[in-house]
């Protein structure tokens, strides 16, 4: 009995080769994962640093208040007088409007696909929804201004007439009949971000533990009561995360918004204005980036958009964390 070799050794007191290679593989994977995470963080930091360094000379030469001015004149001849107020208005209004339209529709679609539709129907329907994400932005822009905008005119006129007492629906700087308003851009953006929110929400709702669903039904809950008490609480954080991903896409959308919106200065916080978002303003002047100071003015606007996306993500993570612990 004393002469039998130890099963945990190879006869020389050394650990088995398989266990050593497993530990080595775990260490390599851990180092790669940590390195990848650090690389992404460093890359984001370097992008922000580049934007800040490139924008500082222009900000120092700026003759207008950067945060409150509505002017945006960036020229070596006319001088630098640029502010982000109008860009912020149009960006926030169009993106928030898109989110308000897309979130309830995406929620309904995700719940229908995961808990109401037959499996064959759900698979085909999900494929069609996902195809919306493959349509190029320029196609959305052309379709939005030529097809969707005229169809939305009656709705826009009704909103403007009926809800004119609210600042968001007052008459703006663009004729509603022309269609090139924030309202039209918001509807198009809602269609563009719908696949993102739907896909993330669908995945989150589908992971609800079957025991929770079966327990609710066994207690006599209806299908909707089961969804309301088990599926929605479990998938709420995923739904919020998907919505914030969609908001990030809406904030940074360029080509479609550039095609749809008329280049009129906003008159206030109304969805019937025109103007530029941060992204479309930068894209509209990209062909003139030949001098550091005027270029730096647009980079400064891009820096604000860069920070805005971080703020949105931080708010989303806070909301999702609060909901999970509630």
Secondary structure, DSSP 8 states (H G I E B T S, - for coil): -TTS--TTS-SSS---HHHHHHHHHHHHHHHHHHHHHHHHHHHHHHHHHHHHHHHHHHHHH--S-TTT---EEEETTTEEEE-SHHHHHHHHHHHHHHHHHHHHHHHHHHHHHHHTS-HHHHHHHHHHHHHGGGS-HHHHHHHIIIIIHHHHHHHHHHHHHHSTTSGGGS--SS-GGG--SHHHHHHHHHHHHHHHHHHHHHHHHHTS-HHHHHHHHHTT--HHHHIIIIIHHHHHHHHHHHHHHHHHHHHH--HHHHHHS------SS-TT-----HHHHHHHTGGG--SHHHHHHHHHHHHHHHHHHHHHHHHHHHHHHHHHH-
